[in-house]
Amino acid sequence: MDMMNSFGKIAAPTLPTTDFNYETECRTALAPLVDGLLDAVESAGWNRRKAAYTLMFLSAQRFGAGKEERK
């Protein structure tokens, strides 16, 4: 299932990674996607808080992992 199609397009960065506001711009791009994902998870019957914790865990786990390691 390709979930990204249901969330729409992610805006490309306009700032270099070294810019102080790069992370703020990234948060702005990701916030609606995370909100939509948590809304969908909650609508499916999952606890929103536990799902948010799980997203943090999965993000940390996948940080630096290659595509093959994520499967």
N, C-alpha and C positions, 0 to 999 in steps of 0.2 A: 504494500500500500504506500503510495507516495503522498505523505502528509503535507509536504511543502506546497503542493498545488492548492490545498484547501486554505492555506494561510496567506497566499498572495506573494508578491515580490518583495524582497528585502532591499531597502535602499542601499546603494553603494556608499562607502565613506567618501567624504569630500576633504578630509584632513589627513595629514601624514600620521603614522602611528606614534611619532614622537611629540605630536601636538598635545598640549595640556587638556584640550577639550575632546580629544579622540574618543575616550571612554564614554563621555557624556553623549556624544553623537551615536555611539554604538548602543548605549542604553535606550536612546530615543528610538532607534530603529528596531530594537528587539522587544521593547515593552509591549506593543500591541500584539505581537506574536505570542509572547508568554501569557498575556491576559487571555487571548483567544484559546490557547491550549488549555489553560487552567479552567476556563469556562466550559470547554468541551469535556474535560475530564470530570468536572463536577456534575455536568449534565448526564454523564454516563453512570453516575452513582458513586464516584470516588470522593473521598474526603479531600477538599481543596488544600488544606494545610499539609496533610501528609504527602499529597502529590507535589506540592512546592518543595518540600524537603527532599523528595525523591528526585526531582529535577536538579536540585543542587548536588546531590550525590552523583547522579549520572554525569553531570557536567564535569565535576572534579575527576571522576573515574576516566572520562574520555579525554581529558586535557592531555594533549601530546600523543594520544593513541592514534595509530594509523587506521585507515579505512578497514583493512582486513581485521584488525583487533576489535573493531566495534560491532562486527557481525555476530 
